[in-house]
C-alpha cells in the first residue's frame, strides 16, 4: 500500500508540474491532459486491486461510483452532449477531482497500515 501511495504521489505531481509550466508555454497544457491518462489507469487498477480490502468503505464506494458515472457519460457522450455542454467544464474536471479524491483515500489507508 505504501509503494502504491508513493507511485501515486509521483503520478499526481507530474500533472501539477505541467499545469504550472503551462502558464509559461501553452503546449504543456496538452501534456497535462495526456499525463492524466496513466494516472487514471494506475488509480483504477489500484482501486480494483484493493476492492477486497476496503470495498465497504464509504469513500471508496463514492470514488467507485464517480468513476462508473464518468465512464458511462464518456461512453454515451454523443447522446448526452446536448445536456452536458453547459456543464462541460465539470465533465472535463471530473477525472481530476476523482484523482485527487482517490489520492486522499490512498494516503489515509496507507497511514493505517
C-alpha positions as CSV (number, residue, x, y, z in Angstrom):
1,X,0.0,0.0,0.0
2,X,2.8,2.4,0.8
3,X,4.5,1.7,-2.5
4,X,1.2,2.4,-4.4
5,X,0.9,5.6,-2.4
6,X,4.5,6.8,-3.4
7,X,3.8,5.9,-7.1
8,X,0.5,7.8,-6.9
9,X,2.3,10.9,-5.5
10,X,4.7,10.9,-8.4
11,X,1.9,10.5,-10.9
12,X,-0.1,13.3,-9.2
13,X,2.8,15.7,-9.0
14,X,3.5,15.4,-12.8
15,X,0.2,16.9,-13.9
16,X,0.6,19.7,-11.3
17,X,4.0,20.5,-12.5
18,X,2.8,20.5,-16.1
19,X,0.0,22.9,-15.3
20,X,2.5,25.3,-13.7
21,X,4.7,25.1,-16.8
22,X,1.6,25.6,-18.9
23,X,1.4,29.1,-17.5
24,X,4.6,29.9,-19.4
25,X,4.0,27.7,-22.5
26,X,0.6,26.6,-23.6
27,X,1.9,23.4,-25.0
28,X,2.3,22.0,-21.5
29,X,-1.5,22.0,-21.1
30,X,-1.7,19.3,-23.7
31,X,0.9,17.3,-21.9
32,X,-1.1,17.8,-18.7
33,X,-4.1,16.2,-20.3
34,X,-2.0,13.4,-21.6
35,X,-0.4,12.8,-18.2
36,X,-3.8,12.3,-16.6
37,X,-4.3,9.0,-18.6
38,X,-1.6,7.0,-16.9
39,X,-2.7,8.4,-13.5
40,X,-6.2,7.3,-14.1
41,X,-5.2,3.9,-15.3
42,X,-3.0,3.4,-12.3
43,X,-5.7,4.5,-9.9
44,X,-8.4,2.4,-11.4
45,X,-6.1,-0.7,-11.3
46,X,-5.1,0.0,-7.7
47,X,-8.8,0.6,-6.8
48,X,-9.8,-2.8,-8.4
49,X,-6.9,-4.5,-6.6
50,X,-7.8,-3.1,-3.2
51,X,-11.5,-3.5,-3.6
52,X,-11.5,-6.6,-1.3
53,X,-9.7,-4.7,1.4
54,X,-11.8,-1.6,1.7
55,X,-14.8,-2.3,-0.5
56,X,-17.3,-1.4,2.2
57,X,-15.6,2.0,2.9
58,X,-17.9,4.9,2.1
59,X,-15.2,7.0,0.5
60,X,-14.1,4.1,-1.7
61,X,-17.6,3.5,-2.8
62,X,-18.1,7.2,-3.7
63,X,-14.9,7.0,-5.8
64,X,-16.1,3.8,-7.5
65,X,-19.5,5.3,-8.3
66,X,-17.8,8.5,-9.5
67,X,-15.6,6.5,-11.9
68,X,-18.6,4.5,-13.2
69,X,-20.5,7.7,-13.6
70,X,-17.7,9.4,-15.6
71,X,-17.1,6.4,-17.9
72,X,-20.8,5.9,-18.5
73,X,-21.1,9.6,-19.5
74,X,-17.9,9.4,-21.6
75,X,-19.1,6.3,-23.5
76,X,-22.5,7.8,-24.2
77,X,-21.3,11.4,-24.6
78,X,-22.6,11.8,-28.1
79,X,-26.1,11.1,-26.9
80,X,-25.9,13.3,-23.8
81,X,-23.7,16.1,-25.1
82,X,-26.6,18.5,-25.7
83,X,-27.4,18.2,-22.0
84,X,-23.8,18.1,-20.8
85,X,-22.5,21.0,-22.9
86,X,-23.4,23.8,-20.4
87,X,-21.6,21.7,-17.7
88,X,-18.7,20.7,-20.0
89,X,-16.2,22.2,-17.6
90,X,-17.4,19.9,-14.8
91,X,-17.4,16.9,-17.1
92,X,-13.7,17.5,-18.0
93,X,-12.8,18.4,-14.4
94,X,-14.3,15.1,-13.0
95,X,-11.2,12.9,-13.7
96,X,-9.0,15.4,-11.9
97,X,-11.5,15.6,-9.0
98,X,-11.6,11.8,-8.8
99,X,-7.8,11.5,-9.0
100,X,-7.4,13.9,-6.0
101,X,-10.1,12.1,-4.1
102,X,-8.6,8.7,-4.6
103,X,-5.2,10.1,-3.6
104,X,-6.6,11.2,-0.3
105,X,-8.2,7.8,0.2
106,X,-4.9,6.1,-0.6
107,X,-3.0,8.4,1.7
108,X,-5.4,7.7,4.6
109,X,-5.3,4.0,4.0
110,X,-1.5,3.8,3.8
111,X,-1.2,5.6,7.1
112,X,-3.5,3.0,8.8
113,X,-1.2,0.1,7.7
